[in-house]
Amino acid sequence: MSTTFMKVQDVADELGISKSYAYKIVQQLNEELKAQGFITISGRVNKQYFLERVCYGTAEKERM
């Protein structure tokens, strides 16, 4: 089952970074989404938005 949101640990695993740095990325992406008028969840980020922002957008969607 595909989830709509990624947790901080998912972001850290996907990018191969520390959990503390993943928190910063999630926070930054959520701030961008808030500025666009979206509701965000602390500690989670929309999976589609995350994939688009880290340049996986089109290729990842084609694989699914």
C-alpha positions as CSV (number, residue, x, y, z in Angstrom):
1,M,0.0,0.0,0.0
2,S,1.4,3.4,-1.0
3,T,1.2,6.1,1.7
4,T,0.6,9.7,1.0
5,F,3.1,11.0,3.6
6,M,6.7,10.2,4.4
7,K,8.0,10.2,8.0
8,V,11.3,11.8,8.9
9,Q,12.9,8.3,9.0
10,D,11.6,7.6,5.4
11,V,13.2,10.8,4.2
12,A,16.5,10.0,5.9
13,D,16.6,6.5,4.4
14,E,15.7,7.7,0.9
15,L,18.4,10.3,0.9
16,G,21.0,8.5,3.0
17,I,21.2,11.3,5.5
18,S,21.0,11.6,9.3
19,K,17.6,11.8,10.9
20,S,18.4,15.3,12.3
21,Y,19.1,16.6,8.8
22,A,16.0,14.9,7.5
23,Y,14.0,16.9,10.1
24,K,15.3,20.1,8.6
25,I,14.4,19.0,5.1
26,V,10.9,18.0,6.2
27,Q,10.5,21.3,8.0
28,Q,11.6,23.3,4.9
29,L,9.3,21.4,2.6
30,N,6.4,21.9,4.9
31,E,7.1,25.6,5.1
32,E,7.0,25.7,1.3
33,L,3.7,23.9,1.3
34,K,2.2,26.2,4.0
35,A,3.2,29.2,1.9
36,Q,1.1,27.7,-0.9
37,G,-1.9,27.4,1.4
38,F,-1.6,23.6,2.2
39,I,-2.2,22.1,5.6
40,T,0.9,20.2,6.8
41,I,1.6,17.6,9.5
42,S,4.7,18.1,11.7
43,G,7.3,15.4,11.1
44,R,5.7,14.2,7.9
45,V,5.9,15.5,4.3
46,N,3.7,14.8,1.3
47,K,5.4,12.0,-0.6
48,Q,4.6,13.4,-4.1
49,Y,5.9,16.9,-3.2
50,F,9.1,15.4,-1.7
51,L,9.8,13.3,-4.8
52,E,9.2,16.4,-7.1
53,R,11.5,18.6,-5.0
54,V,14.4,16.1,-4.9
55,C,14.2,15.6,-8.7
56,Y,12.6,12.2,-8.7
57,G,9.2,13.6,-9.9
58,T,8.6,12.3,-13.4
59,A,10.9,9.2,-13.4
60,E,9.5,7.9,-10.1
61,K,5.9,8.4,-11.2
62,E,6.6,6.4,-14.3
63,R,7.9,3.4,-12.3
64,M,4.8,3.3,-10.1
